[in-house]
Amino acid sequence: MGSPSKGFVVFGPLAVCIILLLLQLIPHHVAEEALDPRAETFSTEPFTSSVGIPFGDADYSHNFTSSRLEQVTKRDDEAVDFDEYVCTGVKLLNMILLEPSPERRFGNADLTGAWVNLPDIAIRPNGISGVYGYLQPILQQLQIGTRFNVDFKINGMGQLIPFRDEHGVMHPPTRGHYRQEYFHNGGAIIGTDNFSPSYRGGPNAVLPRLHRWSDFTWVQWIITCATAQPPKPFHSLRYIFHDHIITASTRRIFEHIAGAEKDHLRLSWPGQKYGLDSEEGLALLATPHGKGAAYMVKDYQQHLGKTEFTIRMFTIQEYYYMLIDLKPDQPDDRIQPIPGFG
C-alpha cells in the first residue's frame, strides 16, 4: 500500500473524524495533550537497579514468562475500540503532516540533573544482542551489525534522583526508566524496557523536562551517532523495533487486526505490514508504541526528513513485536520468512 505524502487521509466509515478535524473542534494544543497520555507503557518486565530501587511490583527475574505477562497486562487490560484507535491515528498523522514542530532542544543538564545510568543487563557473555537474542536472526537478515560497542550500544537510564524544575524547586523522582539498544551501524533502535516517568510517577507527579520516550530516545540516538567511530549521520535511523510488548492496548489492537484470540496471536516473521493509508496502520500508529515514533518524526523532521512510514507486527513464540520502518520508499528485499523461526 502507498503512504500519504500530504493532506488528510479519508475513510468513508470514519468521516466523522475528518469532519472534527476540519471544523477544528480539537485545537492542536489540546489534541497533542490528549494524544500523549500519561499511561505510555512499553515493552518488557521490570527489574531492580543497582541502587536497589525496584521499578516494578517486585524484583522479577530476567526471564520473561507467561505468568509475568498475565500479572502486567491485568493492570491495564481492557477492551479496545478499533474505530477510536483509527480516528486517533488520523489525528496523529495529520499532526505530523500539517503541524511539524520546531526542533526540541535538550542540554546535558536535562540528563545529568534528573537521570542516572542503569546497569547493562541485556548482553550475554558472547555479545548476543536483542533481548535474550530473540531478534538475532532478523537483525542478521537486515544486515544490522550486532557487535556490542562496535555496531551498537545500550543505554539505560532511570529517573531515580530528585530534580529541579524551571523555577529551581526540587521534586521527588518519578522512578520511570528507559532502556534501548542503539544500532548506529545499522540505523536501528530496539526498545527493550520502557516505563515513562508519567506512568511511574502517577497522575499528580511533576515531570522532568526530558520525560517523553520520543525525546529521550532521540537524544540518546544523536549521542550514539556523534560518538561512534566514525560518526554516523542522525538521519540514518530507519528501523524502530519494540520488543516483548506487554502493553495490553497494543496487544489487543494486534489481535483485533489479525483476528486472534486474547494473548494467542501467532504471526511469524515477517508478520503483517501496514501503511498509514490503511485503517490497520492508523490503529497501530495510535497505540502507545506507534505514538512514540509519531512524536519522534513530528519533532525531529529536520533530521529524519520524510514523514512516511510503515508498521509491521509479528510474534516470536508467544511474544509480540512491532517494527516501524521510517524509510518505506526504500524497498527492503532482504525481508523474507526465516524457516523454523518464530
NUPAGU-579634 format. One record per atom (N, C-alpha, C): x, y, z; residue in one letter. Coordinates in steps of 0.001 Angstrom, whole numbers. Layout:
<nodes>
        c1        c2        c3   type
         X         Y         Z      A
...
</nodes>
This chain:
<nodes>
        c1        c2        c3   type
       824     -1193         0      M
         0         0         0      M
       863      1250         0      M
       424      2269      -674      G
      1174      3520      -661      G
       921      4286       614      G
      1819      5198       929      S
      1671      6050      2115      S
      1387      7467      1672      S
       538      8189      2428      P
       186      9540      2029      P
      1358     10478      2159      P
      1410     11480      1300      S
      2503     12447      1348      S
      2035     13810      1810      S
       725     14056      1746      K
       236     15336      2223      K
     -1263     15264      2406      K
     -1795     16255      3133      G
     -3226     16375      3286      G
     -3796     15354      4236      G
     -5104     15112      4116      F
     -5799     14232      5029      F
     -6029     12875      4388      F
     -6081     11875      5248      V
     -6428     10534      4819      V
     -7911     10355      5095      V
     -8685      9968      4114      V
    -10132      9928      4263      V
    -10644      8510      4126      V
    -11422      8056      5094      F
    -12084      6770      5050      F
    -13574      7019      5220      F
    -14395      6428      4351      G
    -15816      6637      4438      G
    -16392      6373      5809      G
    -16127      5185      6406      P
    -16704      4871      7709      P
    -16236      5796      8821      P
    -15157      6528      8584      L
    -14599      7369      9646      L
    -14672      8845      9280      L
    -15627      9189      8448      A
    -15738     10579      8001      A
    -15932     11538      9166      A
    -16557     11043     10243      V
    -16766     11930     11392      V
    -15444     12425     11958      V
    -14403     11590     11912      C
    -13100     12031     12412      C
    -12570     13174     11581      C
    -12720     13060     10278      I
    -12227     14098      9389      I
    -13015     15389      9579      I
    -14325     15255      9774      I
    -15151     16438      9978      I
    -14713     17176     11231      I
    -14417     16423     12299      L
    -13951     17049     13536      L
    -12665     17821     13312      L
    -11774     17234     12515      L
    -10519     17916     12239      L
    -10742     19167     11409      L
    -11584     19056     10403      L
    -11825     20192      9515      L
    -12499     21337     10248      L
    -13354     20994     11193      L
    -14043     22037     11947      L
    -13195     22580     13082      L
    -11986     21991     13261      Q
    -11081     22432     14316      Q
    -11746     22378     15689      Q
    -12532     21311     15908      L
    -13153     21164     17205      L
    -12158     20719     18267      L
    -10998     20217     17785      I
     -9959     19810     18726      I
     -8710     20600     18389      I
     -8468     21751     19006      P
     -7268     22537     18721      P
     -6025     21710     18990      P
     -4923     22058     18287      H
     -3715     21237     18362      H
     -3169     21142     19776      H
     -3191     22250     20541      H
     -2575     22177     21865      H
     -3341     21251     22779      H
     -4659     21107     22539      V
     -5447     20151     23305      V
     -5231     18749     22762      V
     -5223     18621     21439      A
     -5089     17302     20833      A
     -3770     16659     21194      A
     -2678     17448     21194      E
     -1377     16855     21497      E
     -1347     16326     22912      E
     -1969     17062     23839      E
     -2020     16582     25216      E
     -2810     15286     25286      E
     -3920     15243     24550      A
     -4754     14053     24564      A
     -4054     12870     23919      A
     -3212     13144     22927      L
     -2548     12067     22207      L
     -1256     11634     22876      L
      -891     12267     23960      D
       333     11915     24676      D
       -48     11527     26107      D
      -763     10385     26269      P
     -1340     10038     27563      P
      -272      9734     28600      P
      -641      9854     29869      R
       313      9592     30937      R
       631      8103     31029      R
      -286      7249     30653      A
       -44      5805     30719      A
       610      5316     29431      A
      1831      5756     29177      E
      2527      5383     27949      E
      3566      4315     28272      E
      3090      3090     28451      T
      3934      1993     28891      T
      4390      1168     27709      T
      5653       777     27711      F
      6171       -53     26637      F
      6874     -1285     27194      F
      6949     -2290     26364      S
      7946     -3347     26353      S
      7964     -4333     27495      S
      9152     -4538     28095      T
      9399     -5746     28861      T
      9196     -5588     30350      T
      9641     -6608     31085      E
      9371     -6680     32512      E
     10267     -5748     33315      E
      9813     -5335     34524      P
     10658     -4511     35372      P
     11862     -5281     35895      P
     12833     -4560     36406      F
     13993     -5159     37047      F
     14422     -4232     38170      F
     15413     -4637     38943      T
     15878     -3820     40055      T
     17194     -3164     39702      T
     17316     -1875     39989      S
     18509     -1131     39627      S
     19644     -1396     40612      S
     20826      -905     40258      S
     21987     -1104     41110      S
     21875      -348     42429      S
     20974       626     42485      V
     20799      1349     43747      V
     19651       772     44561      V
     19121      -367     44110      G
     18169     -1108     44908      G
     16757      -582     44879      G
     16403       223     43899      I
     15041       751     43817      I
     14260       -65     42795      I
     13237      -799     43228      P
     12503     -1637     42272      P
     11687      -781     41319      P
     11722     -1154     40039      F
     10943      -417     39043      F
      9533      -965     38940      F
      9365     -2216     39288      G
      8064     -2840     39107      G
      7442     -3240     40432      G
      6515     -4200     40345      D
      5828     -4629     41542      D
      6728     -5482     42424      D
      7734     -6090     41832      A
      8675     -6921     42576      A
      9934     -7056     41750      A
     10942     -7667     42330      D
     12196     -7875     41612      D
     12093     -9167     40819      D
     11493     -9096     39645      Y
     11293    -10276     38824      Y
     12596    -10707     38177      Y
     12664    -11970     37856      S
     13853    -12490     37194      S
     13951    -11938     35780      S
     15111    -12144     35165      H
     15355    -11619     33830      H
     14562    -12364     32776      H
     14113    -13563     33066      N
     13373    -14342     32075      N
     11924    -13894     32039      N
     11429    -13711     30834      F
     10051    -13271     30634      F
      9170    -14513     30557      F
      8127    -14589     31372      T
      7281    -15773     31403      T
      5830    -15402     31144      T
      5034    -16418     30811      S
      3611    -16169     30571      S
      2930    -15668     31832      S
      3324    -16190     32997      S
      2713    -15718     34231      S
      3040    -14254     34482      S
      4268    -13833     34120      R
      4643    -12418     34261      R
      3785    -11562     33349      R
      3530    -12028     32133      L
      2685    -11290     31209      L
      1297    -11092     31797      L
       747    -12132     32390      E
      -586    -12031     32967      E
      -608    -11013     34100      E
       443    -10985     34923      Q
       493    -10035     36024      Q
       505     -8599     35531      Q
      1276     -8326     34476      V
      1429     -6964     33995      V
       197     -6498     33244      V
      -332     -7331     32338      T
     -1421     -6870     31484      T
     -2721     -6704     32256      T
     -2855     -7330     33400      K
     -4064     -7143     34183      K
     -4227     -5703     34639      K
     -3109     -4980     34745      R
     -3164     -3611     35256      R
     -3878     -2665     34302      R
     -3782     -2906     33003      D
     -4438     -2005     32056      D
     -5158     -2787     30969      D
     -5653     -3961     31335      D
     -6291     -4838     30363      D
     -7755     -4447     30206      D
     -8076     -3867     29077      E
     -9445     -3511     28799      E
     -9687     -3627     27307      E
    -10946     -3761     26964      A
    -11279     -3874     25548      A
    -10906     -2590     24816      A
    -10516     -2733     23549      V
    -10165     -1560     22767      V
    -11213     -1325     21697      V
    -11455       -62     21403      D
    -12377       339     20355      D
    -11543       600     19107      D
    -11592      -312     18142      F
    -10729      -221     16973      F
    -10972      1083     16213      F
    -12236      1445     16006      D
    -12534      2674     15269      D
    -11993      3907     15993      D
    -12009      3877     17323      E
    -11462      5000     18078      E
     -9954      5106     17856      E
     -9284      3964     17788      Y
     -7845      3988     17529      Y
     -7555      4502     16121      Y
     -8358      4096     15155      V
     -8165      4589     13794      V
     -8353      6100     13753      V
     -9371      6594     14437      C
     -9637      8034     14467      C
     -8469      8778     15113      C
     -7925      8227     16197      T
     -6758      8836     16829      T
     -5561      8805     15890      T
     -5420      7704     15134      G
     -4342      7621     14155      G
     -4443      8690     13083      G
     -5664      9001     12657      V
     -5872     10071     11681      V
     -5385     11405     12247      V
     -5731     11678     13498      K
     -5311     12925     14134      K
     -3792     13003     14223      K
     -3176     11879     14622      L
     -1720     11847     14715      L
     -1063     12079     13371      L
     -1558     11405     12346      L
      -963     11532     11020      L
     -1042     12963     10522      L
     -2198     13581     10680      N
     -2334     14946     10197      N
     -1557     15938     11054      N
     -1356     15621     12336      M
      -482     16427     13175      M
       939     16387     12620      M
      1379     15216     12196      I
      2726     15071     11632      I
      2836     15830     10316      I
      1841     15645      9447      L
      1919     16202      8105      L
      1715     17705      8081      L
       828     18222      8921      L
       399     19611      8800      L
       992     20534      9845      L
      1459     19983     10956      E
      1912     20841     12038      E
      3255     20375     12586      E
      4295     20335     11754      P
      5612     19946     12273      P
      6081     20910     13350      P
      6788     20377     14325      S
      7229     21176     15457      S
      8576     21826     15183      S
      8847     22959     15828      P
     10229     23454     15846      P
     11079     22444     16606      P
     12365     22425     16320      E
     13233     21432     16946      E
     13193     21560     18462      E
     13025     20433     19122      R
     13058     20383     20575      R
     14509     20198     20995      R
     14991     21059     21856      R
     16398     21043     22254      R
     16532     20727     23741      R
     17478     19855     24031      F
     17756     19472     25408      F
     19256     19548     25634      F
     19642     19901     26852      G
     21051     20006     27185      G
     21491     18912     28130      G
     22792     18911     28424      N
     23342     17898     29307      N
     22681     17920     30679      N
     22281     19113     31123      A
     21643     19226     32437      A
     20318     18482     32493      A
     19631     18378     31342      D
     18367     17647     31318      D
     18574     16167     31582      D
     19763     15656     31250      L
     20090     14263     31544      L
     20668     14117     32938      L
     21785     14789     33179      T
     22506     14586     34429      T
     21770     15147     35637      T
     20879     16112     35404      G
     20153     16697     36522      G
     18951     15906     36962      G
     18573     14870     36197      A
     17361     14131     36546      A
     17482     12623     36359      A
     18497     12177     35623      W
     18590     10762     35256      W
     19932     10182     35689      W
     19929      8882     36004      V
     21162      8171     36334      V
     21247      6914     35474      V
     22474      6484     35202      N
     22688      5302     34383      N
     22243      4039     35114      N
     21757      3090     34328      L
     21381      1784     34840      L
     22383       748     34339      L
     22503      -381     35014      P
     23445     -1406     34557      P
     23007     -2011     33243      P
     23974     -2388     32413      D
     23675     -3058     31149      D
     23452     -4531     31428      D
     22202     -4984     31263      I
     21900     -6370     31588      I
     21506     -7189     30374      I
     21409     -6556     29201      A
     20859     -7261     28047      A
     21911     -7941     27186      A
     23179     -7917     27599      I
     24231     -8532     26808      I
     24741     -9790     27491      I
     24701    -10883     26787      R
     25276    -12114     27297      R
     26785    -12091     27094      R
     27508    -12995     27741      P
     28963    -13018     27572      P
     29418    -13147     26129      P
     28606    -13810     25286      N
     29010    -13961     23880      N
     28636    -12757     23029      N
     28082    -11703     23654      G
     27808    -10467     22935      G
     26545    -10470     22104      G
     25653    -11463     22291      I
     24413    -11503     21515      I
     23522    -10338     21922      I
     22965     -9654     20916      S
     22111     -8515     21189      S
     20657     -8877     20932      S
     19785     -7942     21219      G
     18369     -8231     21195      G
     18066     -8931     22503      G
     16986     -8567     23171      V
     16703     -9175     24455      V
     16656    -10684     24296      V
     17521    -11379     25038      Y
     17656    -12830     25021      Y
     18048    -13360     23637      Y
     18482    -12480     22762      G
     18898    -12911     21437      G
     17747    -13255     20515      G
     16509    -12977     20912      Y
     15356    -13364     20111      Y
     15367    -12727     18727      Y
     15852    -11505     18624      L
     15815    -10795     17355      L
     17039    -11061     16489      L
     17952    -11852     16966      Q
     19209    -12043     16256      Q
     19029    -12460     14795      Q
     18195    -13447     14468      P
     18032    -13825     13050      P
     17496    -12689     12183      P
     16614    -11857     12741      I
     16059    -10744     11971      I
     17124     -9680     11743      I
     17893     -9366     12772      L
     18962     -8381     12618      L
     19972     -8855     11585      L
     20281    -10136     11573      Q
     21209    -10676     10582      Q
     20627    -10564      9184      Q
     19326    -10845      9040      Q
     18689    -10746      7732      Q
     18720     -9321      7211      Q
     18536     -8357      8083      L
     18552     -6947      7692      L
     19966     -6380      7620      L
     20946     -7230      7874      Q
     22354     -6839      7831      Q
     22648     -5700      8809      Q
     22063     -5826      9975      I
     22316     -4884     11061      I
     23380     -5508     11952      I
     24534     -4861     12049      G
     25641     -5405     12821      G
     25282     -5601     14278      G
     25789     -6645     14906      T
     25409     -6992     16268      T
     26612     -7124     17196      T
     27711     -6431     16882      R
     28871     -6475     17767      R
     28734     -5369     18813      R
     28644     -5791     20061      F
     28458     -4848     21155      F
     29630     -3866     21218      F
     29291     -2570     21356      N
     30250     -1463     21421      N
     30979     -1211     20103      N
     30684     -2000     19084      V
     31221     -1753     17745      V
     30097     -1323     16821      V
     29045     -2151     16755      D
     27892     -1845     15916      D
     26739     -1224     16693      D
     26685     -1456     17979      F
     25569      -921     18747      F
     25992      -708     20197      F
     25203       133     20868      K
     25403       398     22286      K
     24059       309     22993      K
     24133        49     24277      I
     22925        22     25104      I
     22940      1240     25998      I
     21801      1895     26101      N
     21674      2983     27056      N
     20448      2725     27911      N
     20646      2676     29197      G
     19546      2567     30133      G
     19700      3616     31212      G
     18669      4407     31433      M
     18719      5447     32461      M
     17410      5452     33232      M
     17524      5749     34528      G
     16352      5813     35379      G
     16188      7194     35981      G
     14955      7622     36114      Q
     14677      8904     36752      Q
     14528      8619     38248      Q
     15688      8402     38878      L
     15742      7891     40250      L
     16241      8910     41257      L
     16486     10125     40825      I
     17019     11147     41729      I
     16108     12372     41713      I
     16079     13112     42808      P
     15297     14363     42812      P
     15830     15321     41742      P
     14968     16165     41237      F
     15361     17100     40178      F
     14710     18451     40417      F
     15307     19466     39805      R
     14772     20822     39920      R
     13945     21171     38694      R
     12846     21866     38910      D
     12061     22345     37782      D
     12627     23676     37298      D
     11962     24311     36361      E
     12475     25554     35779      E
     12529     26701     36767      E
     11845     26546     37888      H
     11854     27595     38911      H
     12824     27274     40037      H
     13569     26180     39901      G
     14529     25805     40922      G
     13961     25006     42075      G
     12694     24606     41988      V
     12055     23830     43057      V
     12392     22352     42884      V
     12782     21696     43968      M
     13124     20285     43919      M
     11865     19421     43953      M
     11911     18309     43199      H
     10793     17373     43159      H
     11312     15953     43318      H
     10503     15062     43869      P
     10958     13682     44080      P
     11053     12933     42747      P
     11855     11884     42706      P
     11990     11106     41470      P
     10688     10389     41122      P
     10473     10195     39836      T
      9269      9502     39370      T
      9449      7993     39295      T
     10714      7537     39246      R
     11073      6138     39113      R
     10789      5574     37724      R
     10591      6440     36745      G
     10499      5964     35375      G
     11862      5512     34865      G
     11875      4736     33811      H
     13153      4342     33221      H
     12983      4000     31750      H
     14050      4210     31003      Y
     14088      3902     29576      Y
     15363      3121     29270      Y
     15215      2079     28471      R
     16382      1306     28028      R
     16175       922     26557      R
     17142      1263     25738      Q
     17123       965     24305      Q
     18476       392     23872      Q
     18467      -322     22757      E
     19698      -708     22077      E
     19793       134     20810      E
     20929       820     20626      Y
     21100      1773     19529      Y
     22124      1223     18539      Y
     21649       835     17358      F
     22499       232     16340      F
     22926      1311     15347      F
     23971      2041     15696      H
     24397      3160     14860      H
     24935      2689     13515      H
     25453      1471     13430      N
     25952       957     12153      N
     24866       322     11298      N
     23667       169     11862      G
     22585      -437     11094      G
     21349       419     11003      G
     21386      1619     11601      G
     20236      2510     11527      G
     19004      1978     12222      G
     19197      1390     13412      A
     18063       767     14098      A
     18104      1059     15589      A
     16924      1074     16185      I
     16763      1179     17633      I
     15843        49     18067      I
     16220      -638     19138      I
     15346     -1647     19730      I
     14923     -1138     21098      I
     13629      -923     21265      G
     13091      -555     22568      G
     12883     -1801     23396      G
     13617     -1910     24503      T
     13603     -3156     25256      T
     12897     -3077     26598      T
     12961     -1947     27284      D
     12381     -1869     28627      D
     12071      -419     28937      D
     10821       -33     28841      N
     10466      1379     28932      N
      9202      1593     29747      N
      9335      2321     30834      F
      8200      2768     31629      F
      8408      4254     31896      F
      7575      5082     31320      S
      7809      6518     31330      S
      7658      7115     32726      S
      8293      8266     32969      P
      8096      8968     34244      P
      6628      9277     34527      P
      5861      9599     33492      S
      4453      9915     33716      S
      3680      8693     34182      S
      4016      7524     33647      Y
      3344      6285     34057      Y
      3757      5902     35475      Y
      5064      5938     35746      R
      5552      5536     37059      R
      5206      6560     38140      R
      5234      7822     37780      G
      5017      8859     38774      G
      3569      9046     39168      G
      2654      8644     38289      G
      1247      8804     38599      G
       695     10131     38119      G
      -613     10315     38225      P
     -1271     11485     37629      P
      -884     12823     38229      P
      -360     12841     39453      N
       -35     14111     40099      N
      1455     14406     40132      N
      2256     13564     39506      A
      3706     13742     39567      A
      4149     14938     38733      A
      5136     15675     39247      V
      5816     16690     38452      V
      6887     15972     37642      V
      6955     16260     36352      L
      7846     15535     35462      L
      9063     16373     35104      L
     10220     15739     34948      P
     11390     16491     34470      P
     11159     16958     33041      P
     11911     17945     32624      R
     11739     18492     31281      R
     11913     17406     30212      R
     12892     16557     30377      L
     13118     15450     29459      L
     12430     14212     30029      L
     11238     13926     29538      H
     10492     12802     30103      H
      9797     11931     29059      H
      9556     12439     27857      R
      8867     11636     26847      R
      9826     10643     26204      R
      9302      9459     25875      W
     10115      8439     25223      W
     10712      8961     23934      W
      9939      9666     23121      S
     10420     10123     21815      S
     11606     11072     21963      S
     11540     11986     22916      D
     12642     12918     23135      D
     13861     12218     23716      D
     13621     11420     24743      F
     14736     10746     25410      F
     15476      9839     24429      F
     14736      9076     23650      T
     15356      8139     22711      T
     16097      8882     21612      T
     15551     10001     21145      W
     16245     10780     20118      W
     17545     11369     20657      W
     17521     11896     21875      V
     18742     12435     22472      V
     19825     11358     22533      V
     19449     10159     22969      Q
     20435      9084     23055      Q
     20892      8619     21675      Q
     20007      8681     20696      W
     20392      8308     19328      W
     21450      9260     18789      W
     21267     10566     18969      I
     22247     11508     18420      I
     23567     11427     19185      I
     23496     11143     20493      I
     24739     10949     21249      I
     25476      9724     20725      I
     24740      8642     20489      T
     25355      7408     19978      T
     25976      7647     18606      T
     25258      8322     17721      C
     25778      8579     16370      C
     26995      9502     16418      C
     26922     10518     17262      A
     28005     11505     17316      A
     29279     10928     17901      A
     29166      9944     18784      T
     30349      9379     19437      T
     30829      8099     18769      T
     30122      7652     17717      A
     30555      6445     17005      A
     31844      6732     16245      A
     32586      5679     15952      Q
     33825      5804     15171      Q
     33728      4982     13895      Q
     33586      5657     12744      P
     33412      7102     12576      P
     31987      7529     12927      P
     31758      8821     13146      P
     30403      9293     13464      P
     29416      8949     12358      P
     28165      8763     12755      K
     27109      8419     11815      K
     26101      9562     11713      K
     25515      9761     10533      P
     24505     10824     10402      P
     23231     10461     11160      P
     22614     11470     11739      F
     21409     11220     12526      F
     20283     10659     11653      F
     20228     11092     10406      H
     19130     10681      9536      H
     19250      9233      9077      H
     20301      8534      9501      S
     20462      7127      9101      S
     19472      6215      9808      S
     18759      6737     10802      L
     17782      5915     11514      L
     16684      5457     10560      L
     16476      4148     10498      R
     15424      3602      9643      R
     14444      2725     10417      R
     14950      1832     11271      Y
     14094       840     11920      Y
     13962      1123     13414      Y
     12721      1044     13905      I
     12462      1083     15343      I
     11707      -202     15699      I
     12352     -1042     16477      F
     11719     -2262     16971      F
     11167     -2012     18371      F
     10011     -2584     18655      H
      9530     -2677     20034      H
      9438     -4155     20371      H
     10110     -4529     21442      D
     10417     -5910     21770      D
      9602     -6372     22978      D
      9086     -7601     22920      H
      8376     -8187     24061      H
      7286     -7248     24579      H
      6361     -6875     23727      I
      5338     -5897     24100      I
      4382     -6497     25127      I
      4239     -5806     26261      I
      3297     -6250     27290      I
      2122     -5298     27443      I
      2176     -4124     26829      T
      1092     -3151     26964      T
      -193     -3742     26399      T
     -1210     -3841     27250      A
     -2424     -4550     26860      A
     -3094     -3921     25650      A
     -3159     -2591     25579      S
     -3864     -1946     24471      S
     -3190     -2251     23131      S
     -1849     -2247     23094      T
     -1152     -2576     21852      T
     -1405     -4025     21474      T
     -1347     -4915     22444      R
     -1584     -6335     22167      R
     -2998     -6562     21628      R
     -3979     -5865     22189      R
     -5365     -6075     21735      R
     -5566     -5557     20313      R
     -4897     -4466     19952      I
     -5001     -3984     18572      I
     -4382     -5006     17626      I
     -3225     -5560     17979      F
     -2626     -6637     17175      F
     -3647     -7748     16957      F
     -4248     -8192     18046      E
     -5162     -9341     17984      E
     -6413     -9012     17180      E
     -6916     -7791     17323      H
     -8092     -7388     16546      H
     -7783     -7427     15052      H
     -6635     -6885     14674      I
     -6263     -6846     13260      I
     -6098     -8257     12701      I
     -5472     -9135     13479      A
     -5179    -10485     12993      A
     -6329    -11457     13221      A
     -7372    -11018     13938      G
     -8481    -11917     14230      G
     -8102    -13026     15181      G
     -7193    -12721     16119      A
     -6712    -13733     17054      A
     -7404    -13592     18404      A
     -7443    -14689     19147      E
     -7980    -14642     20494      E
     -6996    -13929     21418      E
     -7513    -13473     22549      K
     -6705    -12729     23506      K
     -5451    -13503     23900      K
     -4301    -12837     23748      D
     -2988    -13378     24125      D
     -2603    -14625     23336      D
     -3222    -14844     22186      H
     -2911    -16044     21403      H
     -2560    -15725     19949      H
     -2057    -14531     19710      L
     -1624    -14188     18362      L
      -354    -14961     18020      L
      -330    -15589     16856      R
       864    -16250     16352      R
      1069    -15771     14917      R
      2083    -14985     14703      L
      2299    -14349     13411      L
      3793    -14287     13145      L
      4308    -15367     12550      S
      5756    -15486     12375      S
      6297    -14410     11444      S
      7562    -14062     11652      W
      8271    -13117     10797      W
      8158    -13549      9339      W
      7885    -12602      8413      P
      7884    -11148      8597      P
      6559    -10542      9048      P
      5603    -11354      9462      G
      4367    -10832     10004      G
      3518    -10116      8975      G
      2816     -9081      9433      Q
      1949     -8290      8563      Q
      2376     -6833      8620      Q
      2459     -6205      7444      K
      2901     -4816      7328      K
      1757     -3947      6836      K
      1645     -2747      7427      Y
       579     -1823      7057      Y
      1142      -416      6883      Y
       654       261      5858      G
       981      1661      5658      G
       -34      2541      6361      G
       235      3831      6386      L
      -668      4761      7047      L
     -1808      5200      6144      L
     -1965      4510      5009      D
     -3142      4705      4166      D
     -4150      3590      4413      D
     -3982      2858      5514      S
     -4909      1776      5855      S
     -5425      1984      7274      S
     -6594      1465      7551      E
     -7142      1574      8893      E
     -6260       828      9897      E
     -5734      -321      9461      E
     -4877     -1089     10364      E
     -3622      -303     10743      E
     -2993       324      9752      G
     -1799      1108     10029      G
     -2071      2283     10942      G
     -3219      2936     10753      L
     -3564      4080     11602      L
     -3854      3639     13033      L
     -4510      2489     13188      A
     -4775      1981     14536      A
     -3469      1631     15238      A
     -2528      1025     14521      L
     -1222       714     15108      L
      -466      1989     15471      L
      -596      3021     14642      L
        37      4310     14931      L
      -477      4882     16244      L
     -1745      4631     16566      A
     -2366      5204     17756      A
     -2068      4426     19030      A
     -1408      3279     18927      T
     -1016      2552     20138      T
       114      3303     20835      T
       368      3042     22112      P
      1483      3717     22781      P
      2806      3561     22047      P
      3033      2409     21435      H
      4292      2181     20734      H
      4355      2961     19428      H
      3240      3056     18718      G
      3213      3844     17495      G
      3311      5330     17761      G
      2698      5796     18854      K
      2729      7227     19177      K
      4152      7718     19401      K
      4980      6878     20028      G
      6357      7295     20269      G
      7070      7643     18979      G
      6906      6794     17963      A
      7518      7070     16661      A
      6887      8288     16012      A
      5569      8444     16171      A
      4881      9590     15572      A
      5439     10901     16117      A
      5619     10985     17426      Y
      6157     12218     18013      Y
      7612     12430     17644      Y
      8371     11345     17524      M
      9761     11497     17113      M
      9844     12077     15707      M
      9034     11545     14797      V
      9019     12053     13425      V
      8544     13497     13389      V
      7506     13801     14138      K
      6955     15154     14150      K
      7971     16172     14672      K
      8643     15830     15772      D
      9504     16802     16450      D
     10898     16902     15851      D
     11316     15915     15059      Y
     12689     15917     14540      Y
     12724     15699     13028      Y
     11731     16275     12360      Q
     11645     16125     10907      Q
     12841     16718     10200      Q
     13436     17778     10751      Q
     14558     18400     10076      Q
     15748     17454      9978      Q
     15792     16441     10838      H
     16855     15442     10775      H
     16398     14181     10046      H
     15182     13729     10352      L
     14695     12478      9773      L
     14162     12655      8358      L
     13731     13859      8038      G
     13245     14109      6682      G
     11832     13624      6477      G
     11665     12550      5717      K
     10346     12114      5277      K
      9460     11718      6452      K
      8169     11891      6259      T
      7209     11593      7307      T
      6440     10312      7047      T
      6787      9582      6016      E
      6074      8350      5698      E
      6728      7176      6421      E
      5918      6263      6942      F
      6487      5037      7471      F
      5443      3940      7504      F
      5921      2710      7622      T
      5048      1557      7724      T
      5247       910      9091      T
      4242       133      9481      I
      4288      -547     10777      I
      4043     -2033     10543      I
      4932     -2849     11050      R
      4853     -4296     10889      R
      4657     -4929     12273      R
      3728     -5855     12368      M
      3535     -6584     13619      M
      3846     -8050     13380      M
      4497     -8656     14380      F
      4847    -10072     14266      F
      5052    -10642     15653      F
      5182    -11946     15734      T
      5442    -12602     17011      T
      6654    -13508     16883      T
      7314    -13714     18022      I
      8345    -14734     18160      I
      7921    -15572     19351      I
      7601    -16834     19091      Q
      6961    -17678     20088      Q
      5701    -16953     20555      Q
      5540    -16759     21882      E
      4321    -16091     22358      E
      4500    -14601     22555      E
      5632    -14040     22139      Y
      5932    -12639     22397      Y
      5564    -11769     21203      Y
      5041    -10567     21489      Y
      4564     -9644     20468      Y
      5636     -8595     20171      Y
      5789     -8277     18879      Y
      6803     -7326     18436      Y
      6202     -6353     17432      Y
      6806     -5157     17361      M
      6443     -4172     16349      M
      7720     -3676     15688      M
      7664     -3490     14363      L
      8775     -2898     13619      L
      8240     -1727     12809      L
      8780      -550     13071      I
      8406       658     12352      I
      9529       994     11383      I
      9180      1115     10110      D
     10153      1437      9061      D
      9951      2891      8674      D
     10954      3723      8950      L
     10852      5156      8677      L
     11193      5509      7237      L
     11628      4524      6462      K
     12011      4788      5072      K
     11405      3747      4139      K
     10076      3655      4117      P
      9433      2621      3289      P
      9581      2877      1795      P
     10038      4087      1420      D
     10245      4376        -1      D
     11513      3701      -506      D
     12283      3111       394      Q
     13465      2349         9      Q
     13162       876       247      Q
     12595       177      -738      P
     12179     -1215      -546      P
     13318     -2075        -1      P
     12981     -2955       910      D
     13973     -3831      1522      D
     13644     -5271      1138      D
     14283     -5746        64      D
     14035     -7107      -406      D
     14635     -8158       511      D
     15405     -7706      1504      R
     16008     -8663      2411      R
     14979     -9269      3359      R
     13852     -8614      3563      I
     12847     -9105      4500      I
     12123    -10304      3878      I
     12381    -11474      4433      Q
     11834    -12722      3934      Q
     11510    -13617      5126      Q
     10612    -14606      4931      P
     10395    -15581      6008      P
     11700    -16287      6357      P
     11836    -16660      7608      I
     13020    -17381      8068      I
     12560    -18781      8487      I
     12908    -19812      7734      P
     12436    -21174      8050      P
     12768    -21586      9487      P
     11766    -22098     10190      G
     11972    -22585     11534      G
     12081    -21513     12585      G
     11826    -20264     12217      F
     11973    -19153     13165      F
     10609    -18534     13450      F
     10349    -18246     14713      G
      9130    -17553     15087      G
      8068    -18442     15671      G
</nodes>
